[in-house]
Amino acid sequence: MRFVRQLMSTCFMMLALGSAGGSSSWSAALEQRLPTCLACHGENGTSVNPDVPSLGGQAAPYMEIQLYLFREGMRPVEVMNEAMKGIGDDELSKLAGLLSALPPPTPTDPSDPARMQHAGALVHQHRCDFCHNSDLSGRENVPRIAGQREDYLVKTMREYKSNTRPGYDASMADVVQPLTDDDIRELAYYAAHQP
């Protein structure tokens, strides 16, 4: 809760500065949208909803791309498409920067060492560590999956595999095609238990 108050305080300082420079539309957009973002994605950026990802620790460029895809309807998620309506490119960039400042999620339950070892081998075998980094922290336009909700990761990989989740490049669909459902569950377990 303290972090949210600090984030909101920073946001309102930015709003005051932005308003002085004539960015009143951004002020209104942020005031209306940021609390809604946090209501669904968790007040500290850590989601408690299996259908909603944690945003904490995501790189700003990745966040900006996703917000753009939602705004343009290229990633069809009705609530997100609606939430991004009317947001300009500068505002998307600022919102992505604010959301990326949220703290990364941390695992809440202990992991099984044998399962982690097996899943770690799968991470390397399927090159998850190539794009998402060795610690799965993500970078630039590649999401952080370390500490992400396990159930959300399973859902996402299944959607990539079935081609029901569009991506802005085809790499994820290609990577998940050879995965079994057991592999998907193991990879999600591993990522969710990374600090």
Secondary structure by P-SEA (a helix, b strand, c coil): caaaaaaaaaaaaaaaaaaaacaaaaaaaaaccaaaaaaccccccccccccccccccccaaaaaaaaaaaaacccccaaaaaaaccccaaaaaaaaaaaaacccccccccccaaaaaaaaaaaaaacccccccccccccccccccccccaaaaaaaaaaaaacccccccaaaaaaaccccaaaaaaaaaaaaacc
